[in-house]
Amino acid sequence: MDLWLHANIESHSFIEADYWKKNYDTVRKLIPEAEVFVAEENEEIQGFIGLTDTYIAGIFVKATEQSKGVGTELLRTVMKLKDQLNLNVYKKNMRAVVFYQHRGFKIVNQK
């Protein structure tokens, strides 16, 4: 959960940190209901991806491990298992938008 919190605060500077802190307990209750894949090195979690059926709830990678392929490998893992995937990304999070577009995802709706 610490990785989830820190990754969201760091990736979403356009959202108040309190928003993520207020949702911490709710997400903590929901994570066991999701399918979670974890990237580890030396028994230390580097990142994880959470799925609910074909919906990617998020990819969360430790700040020190970003841009090293951890998120890409997590996404590849679930792409091998699911014929179709969808997700929501804040359009202000351009790093995430570009990440998904480079991996074949298309924007189908914007708000």
C-alpha distances in whole Angstrom, upper triangle without the diagonal:
4,5,5,6,9,10,11,12,14,15,16,19,21,18,18,15,15,15,11,11,13,11,8,9,11,8,7,10,11,9,12,14,14,15,12,14,13,15,15,18,19,16,14,11,13,11,11,12,12,16,17,21,22,19,17,14,13,13,10,12,12,14,17,17,17,21,21,21,18,17,21,20,17,19,23,21,21,24,26,25,25,28,27,23,23,20,20,20,20,24,23,21,24,22,20,23,25,23,23,27,27,26,28,27,29,28,30,29,28,28
4,5,5,6,8,10,11,12,14,15,17,20,17,17,13,14,15,11,10,13,12,9,12,14,11,10,14,15,13,15,18,17,18,15,16,14,15,15,17,18,16,13,11,12,11,12,14,15,18,20,24,25,22,19,16,14,14,10,11,10,12,14,15,16,20,20,21,17,17,21,21,18,21,24,23,23,26,28,27,28,31,29,26,25,22,21,20,21,24,23,20,23,21,20,23,25,23,24,27,28,27,29,28,30,29,31,30,29,29
4,5,5,6,8,10,10,12,14,16,19,17,17,14,16,16,12,12,15,14,11,14,15,12,12,15,15,13,15,18,16,17,14,14,12,12,13,15,17,15,11,9,9,8,9,11,13,16,19,22,22,20,17,14,12,10,7,7,6,9,11,12,12,16,16,17,14,13,17,17,15,17,20,20,20,22,25,24,25,28,26,23,22,20,19,18,19,22,21,18,20,18,17,20,22,19,20,24,24,23,26,25,27,27,29,28,27,27
4,6,5,6,9,10,11,12,14,17,15,15,12,14,13,9,10,13,11,9,12,12,9,10,13,12,10,14,16,14,15,12,13,12,14,15,18,20,18,15,11,11,9,9,10,11,14,16,20,20,17,14,11,9,9,6,8,9,11,14,14,14,17,18,18,15,13,17,18,15,16,20,19,19,21,24,23,23,26,24,21,19,17,16,15,16,19,19,16,19,17,15,18,20,18,19,22,23,22,24,23,25,24,26,25,24,24
4,6,5,6,9,10,11,12,15,12,12,9,10,10,6,7,10,9,7,11,12,10,10,14,14,13,16,18,17,18,16,17,16,17,18,20,22,20,17,14,14,12,13,14,14,17,19,23,23,20,17,14,12,12,9,11,10,12,15,16,15,19,20,21,18,16,20,21,18,20,23,23,22,25,27,27,27,29,27,24,22,19,18,16,16,19,18,16,19,18,16,20,22,20,21,24,25,25,27,25,27,26,27,26,25,24
4,5,5,6,8,10,11,14,13,12,9,12,12,9,10,13,13,11,14,16,13,14,18,18,16,19,21,20,21,18,18,16,17,17,19,21,20,16,14,13,12,13,15,16,19,22,25,25,22,18,16,13,12,9,9,8,8,12,13,13,16,18,19,16,15,19,20,18,20,23,23,23,25,28,28,28,30,29,25,23,20,19,17,17,19,18,15,18,16,16,19,21,19,20,24,24,24,27,25,27,26,28,27,26,25
4,6,5,6,8,10,13,12,13,11,14,13,10,12,15,14,12,16,17,14,15,18,17,15,19,20,18,19,16,16,15,15,16,18,21,19,16,13,11,10,11,12,14,17,20,23,22,19,16,13,10,9,6,7,7,7,11,11,10,13,15,16,13,12,16,17,15,16,20,20,20,22,25,25,25,27,25,22,20,17,16,14,14,17,15,12,15,13,12,15,17,15,17,20,21,20,23,21,23,23,25,24,23,23
4,5,5,6,8,11,9,10,8,11,10,7,10,12,11,11,14,15,12,14,17,16,15,19,20,18,19,17,18,17,18,19,22,24,23,19,16,15,12,13,13,14,17,19,22,21,18,15,12,10,10,8,10,10,11,14,15,13,16,18,18,16,14,18,19,17,18,21,22,21,23,26,26,25,27,25,21,19,15,14,12,11,14,13,10,14,13,12,15,17,16,17,20,21,21,23,21,22,21,23,22,20,20
4,6,5,6,9,8,8,6,9,9,7,9,12,12,12,15,16,14,16,19,19,18,22,23,21,23,20,21,20,20,22,23,26,24,21,18,17,15,16,17,18,20,22,26,25,22,19,16,13,14,11,12,12,11,15,16,14,17,20,21,19,17,20,22,20,21,25,25,25,26,29,29,29,31,28,25,22,19,17,14,13,16,13,12,15,14,14,17,19,18,19,22,23,24,26,24,25,24,26,24,22,21
4,6,6,10,10,11,9,13,13,11,13,16,16,15,19,20,17,19,22,21,20,24,25,23,24,21,21,20,19,21,22,24,24,20,17,15,14,16,17,18,21,24,27,26,22,19,17,14,13,11,11,10,8,12,13,12,14,17,18,17,15,19,21,19,20,23,24,24,26,29,29,29,31,28,25,23,19,18,15,13,15,13,10,13,12,12,15,17,16,18,21,21,22,25,23,24,23,26,25,22,22
4,6,9,9,11,11,14,13,11,14,17,16,16,19,19,17,19,22,21,19,23,24,22,22,20,20,19,19,21,22,25,25,21,18,16,14,15,15,17,19,22,24,23,20,16,15,12,11,10,10,11,9,13,14,11,13,16,17,16,14,16,19,18,18,21,22,22,23,26,27,26,28,25,22,19,16,14,11,10,12,10,7,10,8,9,12,13,13,15,17,18,19,21,19,20,19,22,21,19,19
4,5,6,8,8,12,10,10,13,15,14,15,19,18,17,19,22,21,20,24,24,22,24,22,22,22,22,24,26,29,28,24,21,19,17,17,17,18,20,22,25,23,20,17,15,13,13,12,14,14,13,17,17,15,17,20,20,19,17,19,22,20,20,24,25,24,25,28,29,27,29,26,22,20,16,14,11,8,10,8,7,10,10,10,12,15,15,16,18,20,21,23,20,21,19,21,20,17,16
4,5,7,8,11,11,11,14,16,16,17,21,21,19,22,24,24,23,27,28,26,27,25,26,25,25,26,28,30,30,26,23,21,20,21,21,22,24,26,29,27,24,21,19,17,17,15,16,16,14,17,19,16,18,22,23,22,20,22,25,24,23,27,28,27,28,32,32,31,33,30,26,23,20,17,14,11,12,9,9,12,12,13,15,17,17,19,21,23,24,26,23,24,22,24,22,20,18
4,7,9,12,11,12,15,16,16,18,21,21,20,23,25,24,24,28,28,26,28,27,27,27,27,29,31,34,33,29,26,24,22,23,22,23,25,26,29,27,24,21,19,17,18,17,19,19,17,21,22,19,21,24,25,24,22,24,27,25,25,28,30,28,29,33,33,32,33,30,26,23,19,16,13,10,11,8,9,12,13,14,15,17,18,20,21,23,24,26,23,23,21,23,20,17,15
4,6,8,7,8,11,12,13,15,18,18,17,20,22,21,22,25,26,24,26,25,26,26,27,28,30,33,32,28,25,24,21,22,21,21,23,24,27,26,22,20,18,16,18,17,18,19,18,22,23,20,22,25,26,24,22,25,27,25,25,28,29,28,29,32,32,31,32,29,25,22,19,16,13,10,12,10,10,14,15,15,16,19,20,21,22,25,26,27,24,24,22,23,21,18,16
4,5,6,8,9,10,12,14,17,17,17,19,22,22,22,26,26,25,28,26,28,27,28,29,31,33,32,28,26,25,23,23,23,23,25,26,29,29,25,23,20,18,20,18,20,20,19,22,24,22,24,27,28,26,24,27,29,27,27,31,32,30,32,35,35,33,35,32,28,25,22,19,17,14,16,14,14,17,18,18,20,23,23,24,26,28,29,30,27,28,25,27,24,21,19
4,5,6,6,9,10,11,14,15,15,17,19,20,20,23,25,24,26,24,25,24,25,26,28,30,29,25,23,22,20,21,21,21,24,25,28,28,24,22,19,17,18,16,18,17,16,20,21,20,23,25,26,24,22,26,28,25,26,30,30,29,31,34,33,33,35,32,28,26,22,19,17,15,18,15,15,18,19,18,21,23,23,24,26,28,29,30,28,28,26,28,26,23,21
4,5,5,6,9,10,13,14,14,16,18,19,20,23,24,24,26,25,27,26,27,28,30,32,30,27,24,24,22,22,23,22,24,25,29,29,25,23,20,19,20,18,20,20,19,23,24,23,26,29,29,27,25,29,30,28,28,32,32,30,33,36,35,34,36,33,29,27,23,21,19,17,20,18,18,21,22,21,23,26,26,26,29,31,31,33,30,30,28,30,27,25,22
4,6,5,6,9,12,12,12,14,17,17,18,21,22,21,24,23,25,25,26,28,30,32,30,27,24,24,21,21,21,20,22,22,26,26,22,20,17,16,18,17,19,20,20,23,24,23,26,28,28,26,24,27,29,26,26,30,30,28,30,33,32,31,33,30,26,24,20,17,16,14,17,16,16,20,20,19,21,24,24,24,27,29,29,30,27,27,25,26,24,22,19
4,5,5,6,10,10,9,12,14,14,15,18,19,19,21,19,21,21,23,24,27,28,26,23,20,20,18,17,17,17,19,20,23,24,20,18,14,14,15,14,16,16,17,20,21,20,23,25,25,23,21,24,25,23,23,27,27,25,27,30,29,29,31,28,24,22,18,16,15,14,18,16,15,19,19,17,20,23,22,22,25,27,27,28,26,26,25,26,24,22,20
4,5,5,8,10,10,11,14,15,15,19,20,20,22,21,23,22,24,25,27,29,26,23,21,21,19,19,20,19,21,22,26,26,23,21,17,16,18,16,18,17,18,21,23,22,25,27,27,25,23,27,28,25,26,29,29,28,30,33,32,31,34,31,27,25,22,20,19,18,21,20,19,22,22,21,23,26,25,26,29,30,30,32,29,30,28,30,28,26,24
4,6,7,8,10,11,13,14,16,19,20,20,23,22,24,24,26,28,30,32,29,26,24,24,22,21,21,20,22,22,25,26,23,21,18,18,20,18,21,21,21,25,26,25,28,30,30,27,25,29,30,27,27,31,31,29,31,34,33,32,34,31,28,25,22,20,20,18,22,21,20,24,24,23,25,28,27,27,30,32,32,33,30,31,29,29,27,25,23
4,6,5,6,9,10,11,12,15,16,16,19,19,21,21,24,25,28,30,27,25,22,22,19,18,18,16,18,18,22,22,19,18,14,14,17,16,19,19,21,24,24,23,27,28,28,25,23,26,27,24,24,28,27,25,28,30,29,28,30,28,24,22,19,17,17,17,20,20,19,23,23,21,23,26,25,24,27,30,29,30,27,28,26,27,25,23,22
4,6,5,6,9,10,11,14,15,15,18,17,19,19,21,22,25,27,24,21,19,19,17,16,17,15,18,18,22,23,20,18,14,14,16,14,17,17,19,22,22,22,25,27,26,23,22,25,26,22,23,27,26,24,27,30,28,28,30,28,25,23,20,19,19,19,22,22,20,24,23,21,24,26,25,25,28,30,29,30,28,29,28,29,27,26,24
4,5,5,6,9,10,12,14,15,18,17,20,20,23,24,27,28,25,23,20,22,19,18,18,16,18,18,22,23,21,19,16,16,18,17,20,20,22,25,25,25,29,30,29,26,24,27,28,24,25,29,27,26,29,31,29,28,31,29,26,24,22,21,21,21,25,25,23,27,26,24,27,30,28,27,31,33,31,33,30,31,30,31,29,28,27
4,5,5,6,9,11,12,13,16,16,20,20,23,25,28,30,27,24,21,23,20,18,17,15,16,15,19,21,18,17,13,15,17,17,20,21,23,26,26,26,29,30,29,26,24,27,27,23,24,27,26,24,27,29,27,26,29,27,23,22,19,18,19,20,24,24,22,26,26,23,25,28,27,26,29,31,30,31,28,29,28,28,26,26,24
4,5,5,6,9,10,10,13,13,16,17,19,21,24,26,23,21,18,19,16,14,13,11,13,13,17,18,15,14,10,11,14,13,16,18,20,23,23,22,25,26,25,22,20,23,23,20,20,24,23,20,23,26,24,23,26,24,21,19,16,16,17,18,22,22,20,23,23,20,22,25,23,23,26,28,26,28,25,26,25,26,25,24,23
4,6,6,8,10,11,13,13,16,16,19,20,23,24,21,19,17,18,16,14,14,12,14,15,18,20,18,16,13,14,15,14,17,18,20,23,23,23,26,27,26,22,21,24,24,20,22,25,23,21,25,27,25,24,28,26,23,22,19,19,20,21,25,25,23,26,25,23,25,28,26,25,29,30,28,30,27,29,29,29,28,28,27
4,6,7,8,10,13,13,17,18,21,22,26,27,24,22,20,21,19,16,16,13,14,14,17,20,18,17,14,15,18,17,20,21,24,27,26,26,29,30,28,25,23,26,26,22,23,26,24,22,25,27,25,24,27,26,23,22,20,20,22,23,27,27,25,29,28,25,27,30,28,27,30,32,30,31,29,30,29,30,29,29,28
4,6,5,7,10,11,15,16,20,22,25,27,24,22,19,20,17,15,13,10,11,10,14,16,14,13,10,13,15,15,19,20,23,26,25,25,27,28,26,23,21,24,23,20,20,23,21,19,22,24,21,21,24,22,19,18,17,17,19,20,24,25,23,26,25,22,24,27,25,24,27,29,27,28,25,27,26,26,25,26,25
4,5,5,8,8,11,12,16,18,21,23,20,19,16,17,14,11,10,8,9,10,13,15,13,12,10,11,13,13,16,18,21,23,22,22,25,25,23,20,18,21,20,16,17,20,18,16,20,21,19,19,22,21,18,18,16,17,18,20,24,25,22,25,24,21,23,26,23,22,26,27,25,26,24,26,26,26,26,26,26
4,5,8,8,12,13,17,18,22,24,20,19,17,19,16,13,13,10,11,11,13,16,15,15,13,14,16,16,18,20,23,26,24,24,27,27,25,22,20,23,22,18,19,22,19,17,21,22,19,20,23,22,20,20,19,20,22,24,28,29,26,29,27,24,26,29,26,25,28,30,27,28,26,29,29,29,29,29,29
4,7,9,13,15,19,21,25,26,23,22,19,21,18,15,13,10,9,8,10,14,13,13,11,14,16,17,20,22,25,28,26,26,28,28,26,23,21,23,22,18,19,21,19,16,20,21,18,18,21,20,18,18,17,19,21,23,27,28,26,28,27,24,26,28,26,24,27,29,26,27,25,27,27,27,26,27,27
4,6,10,12,16,18,22,24,22,21,17,18,15,12,10,6,5,5,8,11,10,10,8,11,13,14,17,20,23,25,23,23,25,25,23,19,18,19,19,15,15,18,15,13,16,17,15,14,18,17,14,15,14,16,18,21,24,26,23,25,24,21,23,25,22,20,24,25,22,23,21,24,24,24,24,25,26
4,7,10,14,16,20,22,20,19,16,17,14,10,8,6,5,6,8,10,10,10,10,11,12,14,16,19,22,24,22,22,24,23,21,17,16,17,16,12,13,15,12,10,13,14,12,12,16,15,13,15,14,17,19,22,25,27,24,26,24,21,22,24,21,20,23,24,21,22,20,23,24,24,25,26,27
4,6,10,13,16,19,16,16,12,13,10,7,6,5,6,9,11,12,12,10,10,10,10,11,13,16,19,21,18,19,21,20,18,14,13,15,14,10,11,14,11,10,13,15,13,14,17,17,15,16,15,17,19,21,24,25,22,24,22,19,21,23,20,19,22,23,20,22,20,23,24,25,26,27,27
4,7,10,14,16,14,14,11,11,9,5,5,7,9,12,13,14,14,11,12,11,10,11,12,14,18,19,16,17,18,17,15,11,11,12,10,7,9,11,8,8,12,13,12,13,17,17,15,16,16,19,19,22,25,26,23,24,21,19,21,22,18,18,21,21,18,20,20,23,24,26,27,28,29
4,6,10,13,11,10,7,8,6,4,7,9,12,15,17,17,17,14,14,12,10,10,10,12,15,16,13,14,17,15,13,10,10,12,10,8,11,12,10,11,15,15,15,17,20,20,18,19,18,20,20,23,26,26,23,24,21,19,22,22,19,19,22,22,19,22,22,25,26,28,29,29,30
4,7,10,9,8,6,5,5,6,9,12,15,18,20,19,19,16,16,14,11,10,9,10,14,14,10,12,14,12,10,7,9,11,8,7,11,12,10,12,15,16,16,18,22,22,20,21,20,22,21,24,26,26,23,23,20,18,21,21,18,18,22,21,19,22,22,25,27,29,30,30,32
4,7,6,5,4,5,7,9,12,15,18,21,23,23,23,19,19,17,14,13,11,11,14,13,11,13,15,13,13,9,12,14,11,11,15,15,14,16,19,19,19,22,25,25,23,25,24,25,25,27,29,29,25,26,23,21,25,24,21,22,25,24,22,25,25,29,30,33,34,34,35
4,5,5,7,7,10,12,16,19,21,25,27,26,26,23,23,20,17,15,13,12,15,13,11,14,16,13,13,10,14,15,13,13,17,18,16,19,22,22,22,25,28,28,26,28,27,28,27,29,31,31,27,28,24,23,27,26,22,24,27,25,24,27,28,31,33,35,36,36,37
4,5,8,10,13,15,19,21,24,28,29,30,29,26,26,23,20,18,16,14,17,15,13,17,19,16,17,14,17,19,17,17,21,21,20,22,25,25,25,28,31,32,30,31,30,31,31,32,34,34,30,31,28,27,30,30,26,28,31,29,28,31,32,35,37,39,40,40,41
4,7,9,12,13,17,19,22,25,27,28,27,24,24,22,19,17,15,14,17,16,14,18,20,18,18,15,17,20,17,16,20,21,19,21,24,24,24,27,30,31,29,30,29,30,29,31,34,33,30,31,28,26,30,30,26,27,31,30,28,31,31,35,36,38,39,39,40
4,6,9,12,15,18,21,24,26,27,26,23,22,19,16,14,12,10,13,12,11,15,17,15,16,13,15,18,16,15,19,20,19,21,24,24,24,26,30,30,27,28,27,28,27,28,31,30,27,28,25,24,27,27,24,25,29,28,26,29,29,33,34,36,36,36,37
4,6,8,12,14,17,21,23,23,22,19,18,15,13,10,9,8,12,12,10,13,16,14,14,11,12,15,14,12,16,18,16,18,21,21,21,23,27,26,24,24,23,24,23,25,27,27,23,25,22,20,24,24,21,22,26,25,23,26,26,29,30,32,33,33,33
4,7,11,14,17,21,23,23,21,18,17,14,11,9,6,6,9,9,6,9,12,10,11,7,9,12,11,10,14,16,15,17,19,20,21,23,26,25,22,23,21,22,21,23,25,24,21,22,18,17,21,21,18,19,23,22,20,24,23,27,28,30,31,30,31
4,7,10,14,17,20,19,18,14,13,10,7,5,4,6,9,10,8,9,12,11,10,7,7,11,10,8,11,14,13,14,16,18,18,20,23,22,19,19,18,19,18,20,22,22,18,20,16,15,18,19,15,16,20,19,18,21,20,24,24,27,27,27,28
4,7,10,14,16,16,14,11,11,8,6,5,7,9,13,14,12,12,14,14,12,9,8,11,10,7,9,12,11,11,14,16,16,17,20,19,16,17,15,17,16,19,21,22,18,20,17,15,18,19,16,16,19,19,17,20,19,22,23,25,25,26,26
4,7,10,12,12,11,7,7,6,4,6,9,12,15,17,14,14,16,16,13,10,8,10,10,6,7,11,10,9,11,14,13,14,17,16,13,13,12,14,14,17,20,21,17,19,17,14,16,17,14,13,17,18,15,17,16,19,20,22,22,23,24
4,7,10,10,8,6,5,6,7,9,12,15,18,20,18,17,19,19,17,14,12,14,13,10,10,13,12,9,13,15,13,13,16,15,12,12,11,13,14,17,20,21,18,20,19,15,17,19,17,15,19,20,17,19,17,20,20,21,22,22,23
4,6,7,6,5,6,8,9,12,15,18,21,23,21,20,21,22,19,16,14,15,15,11,10,13,12,8,11,13,11,10,13,12,9,10,9,12,14,18,20,22,20,21,20,17,18,20,17,15,19,20,17,18,16,18,19,19,20,21,22
4,6,5,7,7,10,13,15,19,22,24,27,24,23,25,25,23,20,17,19,18,15,14,16,15,11,13,15,13,11,14,12,10,10,10,13,16,19,21,24,22,24,23,19,20,22,20,18,21,22,20,20,17,19,20,19,20,21,22
4,6,8,10,13,15,18,21,24,27,29,27,25,27,27,24,21,19,19,19,16,14,16,14,11,12,14,11,9,11,10,9,10,11,14,17,21,23,26,24,25,25,21,21,23,21,18,21,22,19,19,17,19,20,19,20,22,23
4,6,9,12,14,17,20,24,26,28,25,24,25,25,22,20,17,17,17,14,12,14,13,9,10,12,10,7,8,6,5,6,8,12,15,19,21,23,21,22,22,18,18,20,18,15,17,19,16,15,13,15,16,16,17,19,21
4,6,9,11,15,18,21,24,26,24,22,23,24,21,19,16,16,17,14,12,14,14,10,11,14,13,10,12,9,6,5,5,9,12,15,17,20,18,20,19,16,16,18,16,13,16,18,16,15,13,14,15,14,15,17,18
4,5,8,11,14,18,20,22,20,18,19,20,18,16,12,13,14,11,9,12,12,9,10,14,13,11,13,10,7,6,5,8,10,13,16,18,16,17,16,13,14,16,14,11,14,16,14,14,12,14,14,15,16,17,18
4,7,10,13,17,19,22,20,18,20,21,19,16,13,15,16,13,12,15,15,12,14,17,16,14,17,14,10,9,7,8,10,12,16,17,15,17,17,13,14,17,15,13,17,19,17,17,15,17,16,17,17,17,18
4,6,10,13,15,18,16,14,16,17,16,13,10,12,14,11,10,14,14,12,14,17,16,15,18,15,12,11,8,9,9,11,14,16,13,15,14,10,12,15,12,11,15,16,15,16,14,16,16,18,18,18,18
4,7,10,12,15,13,11,13,14,12,10,7,9,11,8,8,12,12,11,13,16,16,16,18,16,13,13,10,11,11,13,16,16,13,15,12,9,12,14,11,11,14,15,14,16,14,17,18,20,20,20,21
4,7,9,12,10,9,12,13,12,9,7,11,12,10,11,14,14,14,16,19,19,19,22,20,17,16,14,14,13,14,17,17,13,15,13,11,14,16,13,13,17,18,16,19,18,20,21,23,23,22,23
4,6,8,6,6,9,10,10,7,6,10,11,10,12,15,15,15,18,20,20,21,24,22,19,19,17,17,15,17,19,18,15,16,13,12,15,16,13,15,18,18,17,20,19,22,23,25,25,25,25
4,5,5,6,10,10,12,9,10,13,14,13,15,18,18,19,21,23,24,25,27,26,23,23,20,20,18,19,21,20,17,18,15,14,18,19,16,18,21,21,20,23,23,26,26,29,29,28,28
4,5,5,9,10,12,11,11,15,16,15,17,20,21,21,23,26,26,27,30,28,25,24,21,21,18,19,20,19,15,16,13,14,18,18,15,18,21,20,21,24,23,26,26,29,29,27,28
4,6,9,9,12,11,12,15,16,16,18,20,21,23,24,26,28,29,31,30,27,27,24,24,22,22,24,22,18,19,16,17,20,20,17,20,23,22,22,25,25,28,28,32,32,30,31
4,7,6,8,7,9,12,12,13,15,17,18,19,21,23,24,25,28,27,24,24,22,23,20,22,23,22,18,18,15,15,19,18,15,18,21,19,19,22,23,26,27,30,30,29,30
4,5,7,7,7,10,12,12,14,16,17,18,20,22,23,24,26,25,22,22,20,20,17,18,19,18,15,15,11,12,15,14,12,14,17,16,16,20,20,22,23,26,27,26,27
4,6,7,8,9,11,13,14,15,17,19,19,21,23,24,26,25,22,22,20,21,18,19,20,19,15,14,11,12,14,13,10,13,15,14,14,18,19,21,22,26,27,26,27
4,6,8,9,10,12,13,14,16,18,19,20,22,24,26,25,23,23,22,23,21,22,23,22,19,18,14,15,17,16,13,15,18,15,15,19,20,23,25,28,29,29,30
4,6,5,6,9,10,10,12,15,15,16,19,20,22,22,19,20,20,21,19,21,22,22,18,18,14,14,16,14,11,13,15,13,12,16,17,21,23,26,27,27,29
4,5,5,6,9,10,11,13,14,16,17,19,21,21,18,19,18,20,18,21,22,22,18,18,15,14,17,16,12,14,17,15,14,17,18,21,23,26,27,27,29
4,5,5,6,9,10,11,12,14,16,17,19,18,15,16,15,16,15,17,19,19,15,15,12,10,13,13,9,10,14,12,11,14,14,18,19,22,23,23,25
4,5,5,6,9,10,10,12,15,15,17,17,14,16,15,17,16,19,19,20,17,16,13,11,13,12,8,9,12,10,8,12,13,16,19,21,23,24,26
4,5,5,6,9,10,11,13,15,17,17,15,17,17,19,19,22,23,24,20,20,17,15,17,16,12,13,15,14,11,14,15,19,21,24,26,27,29
4,5,5,7,9,10,11,13,15,15,13,15,14,17,17,20,22,23,19,19,16,14,16,16,13,12,16,15,12,15,15,19,21,23,24,25,27
4,5,5,6,9,10,11,13,12,10,12,12,14,15,18,19,21,18,18,15,12,14,14,10,9,12,12,9,11,11,15,17,19,21,22,24
4,6,5,6,9,10,12,12,11,14,15,18,18,21,22,24,21,20,18,15,17,16,12,11,14,12,9,11,12,16,19,21,23,25,27
4,6,5,7,9,12,13,12,15,16,19,20,23,25,26,23,23,20,18,19,19,15,14,17,16,13,15,15,19,21,23,25,27,29
4,5,5,6,9,10,9,11,13,16,17,21,23,25,22,22,20,17,18,19,15,13,16,16,12,14,14,17,19,20,22,24,26
4,5,5,7,8,7,11,13,16,17,21,22,25,22,22,20,17,17,17,14,12,14,14,10,11,11,15,17,19,21,23,26
4,6,8,10,11,14,16,20,21,25,26,28,25,25,23,20,21,21,18,16,17,17,13,14,15,18,21,22,25,27,29
4,7,9,10,13,16,19,21,25,27,29,26,26,25,21,22,23,20,17,19,19,15,16,16,19,22,22,25,27,29
4,5,7,10,13,17,19,23,24,27,25,25,24,20,20,21,19,16,18,18,15,14,14,16,19,19,21,24,26
4,7,11,14,18,20,24,25,28,26,25,24,21,21,21,19,16,17,18,14,13,13,15,18,17,20,23,26
4,7,11,14,17,20,21,24,23,23,22,19,18,19,17,14,15,16,13,11,10,12,14,14,17,20,22
4,7,11,13,17,18,21,19,19,19,15,15,16,15,11,13,15,12,11,9,11,12,13,15,17,20
4,7,10,14,15,18,17,17,17,14,13,15,14,10,12,15,12,11,8,9,10,10,11,14,16
4,7,10,12,15,13,15,15,11,11,14,12,9,12,15,13,13,9,10,10,10,11,12,14
4,7,9,12,11,13,13,10,10,13,13,10,12,16,15,14,11,11,9,10,9,10,10
4,6,8,7,9,10,7,7,10,11,9,11,14,14,14,11,11,10,11,10,9,10
4,5,5,8,10,8,8,11,12,12,13,16,17,17,14,14,11,13,11,9,9
4,5,6,9,8,7,10,12,12,12,15,17,17,14,13,10,12,11,8,8
4,5,9,9,8,11,13,14,14,17,19,19,17,16,14,16,14,11,11
4,6,6,6,9,10,11,13,15,16,17,15,15,14,16,15,13,13
4,5,5,6,8,10,10,12,14,15,14,14,13,16,15,13,14
4,6,5,6,9,10,11,13,15,14,15,14,18,18,16,17
4,5,5,6,9,10,11,13,11,12,12,15,16,14,16
4,5,5,6,9,10,11,9,9,9,12,13,12,14
4,6,5,6,9,10,9,10,11,14,15,15,17
4,6,5,7,9,9,11,12,16,17,17,19
4,5,5,7,5,8,9,13,14,15,17
4,5,5,5,6,8,12,14,14,17
4,6,7,9,12,15,17,18,21
4,6,9,12,15,18,19,22
4,6,10,12,16,17,20
4,7,9,12,14,17
4,6,9,11,15
4,6,7,11
4,7,10
4,7
4
